[in-house]
Amino acid sequence: MDQRQRIIDENEYLLKLWFKSQTGDKVAFCQLAETQYRSLFSYATNFTDDREFIKDSIQNIFIRIWEKRASLTIQFVSIYLFKSLRNELMQEFRRSKQPFSSVYSQEVSELSDWQTVETEIEQTETDSESQRRIRQAIDTLPKRQQEAVFLKFYKGLENDQIAELMDINRQSVANLLYKALVALKSQMTFFNYWVITLVLLT
């Protein structure tokens, strides 16, 4: 099963849980929250290292969604949850006046569309040590690039979906991903090319 079909199947499953949740099914809602918690937590680490703050923020969005469930229309569950969590984090940063310039920094250079680079990338198997080093390299990227990489390669979102979630245009998403790949290549010269360019779909 390719990644796109896996994402479609996952969303269909999540939608079933969501529709049950809208009728007041608490068990279904808990299942929905449980299946998405780890991804949401990982996503939030692109913005802050405060684990308790992340946990509170995730709890807040699920409470709010449960309270408003009857009036909500959701087509893609993961995207809706990521967007909700992102907004929650942004609002809290604004309220606390914490510096968050890295997330709002603009990518100004015009680079070729990510699709031209994406054609070079193939899913491949690698050992756990390689995966660990690649993840360490990703952690050194600017926050916006980390966010884009997470959404693209770990969650399999399309550029248009990432653009909507991050409140930027599609070209900016392509720029972020392109720069991320270039940075990873420059940092990881001790790996073979196929390891450098893998997309971490495992």
C-alpha positions as a Markdown table, in Angstrom:
| # | Residue | x | y | z |
|---|---|---|---|---|
| 1 | Met | 0.0 | 0.0 | 0.0 |
| 2 | Asp | 1.5 | 3.4 | -1.0 |
| 3 | Gln | 1.6 | 6.3 | 1.4 |
| 4 | Arg | -1.2 | 8.2 | -0.3 |
| 5 | Gln | -3.6 | 5.3 | 0.0 |
| 6 | Arg | -2.6 | 4.8 | 3.6 |
| 7 | Ile | -3.4 | 8.4 | 4.4 |
| 8 | Ile | -6.8 | 8.1 | 2.7 |
| 9 | Asp | -7.6 | 4.9 | 4.6 |
| 10 | Glu | -6.5 | 6.5 | 7.9 |
| 11 | Asn | -8.7 | 9.5 | 7.3 |
| 12 | Glu | -11.7 | 7.3 | 6.6 |
| 13 | Tyr | -11.1 | 5.5 | 9.9 |
| 14 | Leu | -10.7 | 8.8 | 11.8 |
| 15 | Leu | -13.8 | 10.2 | 10.2 |
| 16 | Lys | -15.8 | 7.3 | 11.4 |
| 17 | Leu | -14.6 | 7.9 | 14.9 |
| 18 | Trp | -15.4 | 11.6 | 14.5 |
| 19 | Phe | -18.9 | 11.1 | 13.3 |
| 20 | Lys | -19.6 | 8.8 | 16.3 |
| 21 | Ser | -18.1 | 11.5 | 18.5 |
| 22 | Gln | -20.5 | 14.1 | 17.2 |
| 23 | Thr | -23.4 | 12.0 | 18.4 |
| 24 | Gly | -21.9 | 12.0 | 21.9 |
| 25 | Asp | -20.0 | 8.8 | 21.8 |
| 26 | Lys | -17.2 | 9.4 | 24.4 |
| 27 | Val | -15.5 | 6.1 | 23.7 |
| 28 | Ala | -15.1 | 7.0 | 20.1 |
| 29 | Phe | -13.8 | 10.4 | 20.9 |
| 30 | Cys | -11.2 | 8.9 | 23.3 |
| 31 | Gln | -10.1 | 6.5 | 20.6 |
| 32 | Leu | -9.7 | 9.5 | 18.2 |
| 33 | Ala | -7.7 | 11.4 | 20.7 |
| 34 | Glu | -5.5 | 8.4 | 21.5 |
| 35 | Thr | -4.7 | 7.6 | 17.9 |
| 36 | Gln | -3.6 | 11.2 | 17.2 |
| 37 | Tyr | -1.9 | 12.2 | 20.5 |
| 38 | Arg | 1.6 | 11.0 | 19.6 |
| 39 | Ser | 1.5 | 12.8 | 16.2 |
| 40 | Leu | 0.2 | 16.0 | 17.7 |
| 41 | Phe | 2.9 | 15.9 | 20.5 |
| 42 | Ser | 5.6 | 15.3 | 17.9 |
| 43 | Tyr | 4.3 | 18.2 | 15.8 |
| 44 | Ala | 4.2 | 20.6 | 18.8 |
| 45 | Thr | 7.9 | 19.9 | 19.5 |
| 46 | Asn | 8.6 | 21.9 | 16.3 |
| 47 | Phe | 7.5 | 24.9 | 18.3 |
| 48 | Thr | 8.6 | 24.4 | 21.9 |
| 49 | Asp | 10.5 | 22.0 | 24.2 |
| 50 | Asp | 8.1 | 22.5 | 27.1 |
| 51 | Arg | 6.5 | 19.1 | 27.4 |
| 52 | Glu | 4.0 | 20.1 | 30.0 |
| 53 | Phe | 2.9 | 23.1 | 27.9 |
| 54 | Ile | 2.4 | 20.7 | 24.9 |
| 55 | Lys | 0.3 | 18.3 | 27.0 |
| 56 | Asp | -1.9 | 21.1 | 28.3 |
| 57 | Ser | -2.3 | 22.5 | 24.8 |
| 58 | Ile | -3.3 | 19.2 | 23.3 |
| 59 | Gln | -5.8 | 18.7 | 26.2 |
| 60 | Asn | -7.2 | 22.1 | 25.6 |
| 61 | Ile | -7.9 | 21.6 | 21.9 |
| 62 | Phe | -9.6 | 18.2 | 22.6 |
| 63 | Ile | -11.8 | 19.7 | 25.3 |
| 64 | Arg | -12.8 | 22.6 | 23.0 |
| 65 | Ile | -13.5 | 20.2 | 20.1 |
| 66 | Trp | -15.7 | 18.0 | 22.3 |
| 67 | Glu | -17.6 | 21.0 | 23.5 |
| 68 | Lys | -18.2 | 22.3 | 20.0 |
| 69 | Arg | -18.5 | 18.9 | 18.2 |
| 70 | Ala | -22.1 | 19.4 | 17.1 |
| 71 | Ser | -21.3 | 22.5 | 15.1 |
| 72 | Leu | -18.0 | 21.4 | 13.6 |
| 73 | Thr | -17.5 | 20.2 | 10.0 |
| 74 | Ile | -14.3 | 18.2 | 9.5 |
| 75 | Gln | -13.2 | 16.7 | 6.3 |
| 76 | Phe | -9.6 | 15.8 | 7.0 |
| 77 | Val | -9.2 | 15.0 | 10.7 |
| 78 | Ser | -5.4 | 15.1 | 11.1 |
| 79 | Ile | -5.2 | 18.5 | 9.3 |
| 80 | Tyr | -7.9 | 19.9 | 11.5 |
| 81 | Leu | -6.2 | 18.8 | 14.7 |
| 82 | Phe | -2.8 | 20.0 | 13.6 |
| 83 | Lys | -4.3 | 23.4 | 12.7 |
| 84 | Ser | -6.2 | 23.6 | 16.0 |
| 85 | Leu | -3.0 | 22.8 | 17.9 |
| 86 | Arg | -0.9 | 25.3 | 15.9 |
| 87 | Asn | -3.5 | 28.0 | 16.6 |
| 88 | Glu | -3.5 | 27.1 | 20.3 |
| 89 | Leu | 0.3 | 27.3 | 20.6 |
| 90 | Met | 0.4 | 30.6 | 18.7 |
| 91 | Gln | -2.3 | 32.2 | 20.9 |
| 92 | Glu | -0.5 | 31.1 | 24.0 |
| 93 | Phe | 2.8 | 32.4 | 22.8 |
| 94 | Arg | 1.2 | 35.8 | 22.0 |
| 95 | Arg | -0.5 | 35.9 | 25.4 |
| 96 | Ser | 2.8 | 35.1 | 27.2 |
| 97 | Lys | 4.8 | 37.3 | 24.9 |
| 98 | Gln | 7.4 | 34.7 | 24.5 |
| 99 | Pro | 9.9 | 35.2 | 21.6 |
| 100 | Phe | 8.8 | 33.2 | 18.7 |
| 101 | Ser | 10.5 | 34.9 | 15.8 |
| 102 | Ser | 11.8 | 31.7 | 14.3 |
| 103 | Val | 8.3 | 30.5 | 13.4 |
| 104 | Tyr | 7.4 | 33.8 | 11.7 |
| 105 | Ser | 10.6 | 34.4 | 9.9 |
| 106 | Gln | 9.9 | 34.7 | 6.2 |
| 107 | Glu | 11.6 | 32.7 | 3.5 |
| 108 | Val | 12.3 | 35.2 | 0.8 |
| 109 | Ser | 14.4 | 33.4 | -1.8 |
| 110 | Glu | 12.6 | 32.1 | -4.8 |
| 111 | Leu | 13.5 | 28.4 | -5.4 |
| 112 | Ser | 12.3 | 25.9 | -7.8 |
| 113 | Asp | 9.1 | 24.0 | -6.9 |
| 114 | Trp | 9.7 | 21.1 | -4.4 |
| 115 | Gln | 8.3 | 18.7 | -7.0 |
| 116 | Thr | 11.5 | 18.9 | -9.0 |
| 117 | Val | 13.5 | 17.8 | -5.9 |
| 118 | Glu | 10.9 | 15.3 | -4.7 |
| 119 | Thr | 11.4 | 13.2 | -7.9 |
| 120 | Glu | 14.9 | 12.5 | -6.6 |
| 121 | Ile | 13.6 | 11.0 | -3.3 |
| 122 | Glu | 12.6 | 7.4 | -3.0 |
| 123 | Gln | 11.4 | 5.5 | 0.0 |
| 124 | Thr | 14.1 | 3.1 | 1.2 |
| 125 | Glu | 15.0 | 1.0 | 4.2 |
| 126 | Thr | 17.7 | 2.0 | 6.6 |
| 127 | Asp | 19.0 | 1.0 | 10.0 |
| 128 | Ser | 17.9 | 2.6 | 13.2 |
| 129 | Glu | 21.3 | 4.4 | 13.6 |
| 130 | Ser | 20.9 | 6.1 | 10.2 |
| 131 | Gln | 17.3 | 7.1 | 11.2 |
| 132 | Arg | 18.6 | 8.5 | 14.5 |
| 133 | Arg | 21.3 | 10.6 | 12.8 |
| 134 | Ile | 18.9 | 11.9 | 10.2 |
| 135 | Arg | 16.4 | 13.0 | 12.9 |
| 136 | Gln | 19.3 | 14.7 | 14.7 |
| 137 | Ala | 20.1 | 16.6 | 11.5 |
| 138 | Ile | 16.4 | 17.6 | 11.1 |
| 139 | Asp | 16.4 | 19.0 | 14.7 |
| 140 | Thr | 19.1 | 21.5 | 13.6 |
| 141 | Leu | 16.9 | 23.0 | 10.9 |
| 142 | Pro | 15.0 | 26.3 | 11.5 |
| 143 | Lys | 11.7 | 25.7 | 13.1 |
| 144 | Arg | 9.6 | 26.4 | 10.0 |
| 145 | Gln | 11.6 | 24.0 | 8.0 |
| 146 | Gln | 11.2 | 21.4 | 10.7 |
| 147 | Glu | 7.5 | 21.9 | 10.7 |
| 148 | Ala | 7.3 | 21.6 | 6.9 |
| 149 | Val | 9.4 | 18.4 | 6.9 |
| 150 | Phe | 7.3 | 16.8 | 9.6 |
| 151 | Leu | 4.1 | 17.5 | 7.8 |
| 152 | Lys | 5.4 | 16.4 | 4.4 |
| 153 | Phe | 7.5 | 13.3 | 5.3 |
| 154 | Tyr | 6.0 | 12.1 | 8.5 |
| 155 | Lys | 2.4 | 12.9 | 7.9 |
| 156 | Gly | 2.4 | 12.7 | 4.1 |
| 157 | Leu | 0.5 | 15.9 | 3.5 |
| 158 | Glu | 0.4 | 17.6 | 0.1 |
| 159 | Asn | 2.0 | 21.0 | -0.4 |
| 160 | Asp | -1.4 | 22.7 | -0.7 |
| 161 | Gln | -2.5 | 21.1 | 2.6 |
| 162 | Ile | 0.7 | 22.2 | 4.3 |
| 163 | Ala | 0.3 | 25.7 | 3.0 |
| 164 | Glu | -3.2 | 26.0 | 4.4 |
| 165 | Leu | -2.1 | 24.6 | 7.8 |
| 166 | Met | 0.9 | 26.9 | 8.1 |
| 167 | Asp | -0.9 | 30.0 | 6.7 |
| 168 | Ile | 1.6 | 30.5 | 3.8 |
| 169 | Asn | 1.4 | 30.0 | 0.1 |
| 170 | Arg | 2.4 | 26.9 | -1.8 |
| 171 | Gln | 5.6 | 28.3 | -3.2 |
| 172 | Ser | 6.7 | 29.1 | 0.4 |
| 173 | Val | 6.2 | 25.5 | 1.3 |
| 174 | Ala | 8.2 | 24.4 | -1.7 |
| 175 | Asn | 11.0 | 26.8 | -0.6 |
| 176 | Leu | 11.0 | 25.5 | 3.0 |
| 177 | Leu | 11.2 | 21.9 | 1.9 |
| 178 | Tyr | 13.9 | 22.6 | -0.7 |
| 179 | Lys | 16.1 | 24.5 | 1.8 |
| 180 | Ala | 15.6 | 21.7 | 4.3 |
| 181 | Leu | 16.8 | 19.1 | 1.8 |
| 182 | Val | 19.8 | 21.2 | 0.9 |
| 183 | Ala | 20.7 | 21.7 | 4.5 |
| 184 | Leu | 20.4 | 18.0 | 5.3 |
| 185 | Lys | 22.6 | 17.1 | 2.4 |
| 186 | Ser | 25.3 | 19.6 | 3.5 |
| 187 | Gln | 25.2 | 18.2 | 7.1 |
| 188 | Met | 25.2 | 14.6 | 6.3 |
| 189 | Thr | 28.1 | 14.1 | 3.8 |
| 190 | Phe | 29.3 | 11.1 | 5.7 |
| 191 | Phe | 26.3 | 9.1 | 4.4 |
| 192 | Asn | 25.8 | 7.7 | 1.0 |
| 193 | Tyr | 23.5 | 9.8 | -1.3 |
| 194 | Trp | 20.6 | 7.4 | -1.0 |
| 195 | Val | 20.6 | 7.7 | 2.8 |
| 196 | Ile | 20.9 | 11.5 | 2.7 |
| 197 | Thr | 17.9 | 11.9 | 0.5 |
| 198 | Leu | 15.5 | 9.4 | 2.0 |
| 199 | Val | 12.2 | 10.8 | 3.2 |
| 200 | Leu | 11.8 | 9.0 | 6.5 |
| 201 | Leu | 8.5 | 7.3 | 5.7 |
| 202 | Thr | 9.1 | 4.4 | 8.0 |
